[in-house]
Amino acid sequence: FVIIFISSCARVNDINKTQFSGKFMISQNNHEPSTFNINVDIYKNASIIQIKKPFYGNVLKIEMNKGKKTIFLPS
């Protein structure tokens, strides 16, 4: 059994960039829930998704560019 809670907000800082920030929590089989922060930057030809854990840093970073291969860090 998996429970996921998501909260987010969006903002447009300039005409070429949209940014989403949020948090989500995953709880599975009555184990301690894990909380993650997520940042999504969307540009005209590229997008960056960063999933972070508080006090740990980046857990996953995905870079997608139009016409190029998607990059997952760490791979």
C-alpha positions, 0 to 999 in steps of 0.5 A: 500500500503506497500513499503519496501526498503532493503540494506545489506552487507555480510561478513565471519569473520571465516570459521564457521560463516557468518554474514549479516547486513542491513537496511530496511524501511517500509512505509504504506499508506502514514504514517511516514516510519519506519526504522529497522536494521537487523543482521543475524549470521549463524553458522553451527548448529544455526542461530540468526536473530536480528531486531533492531530499532535505539535508541530503541534496539531489536525489535525481536530476533529469535534463531534457533538451529538444533534439538531444538525449535525456540526461539522468543524474545520477545515472 
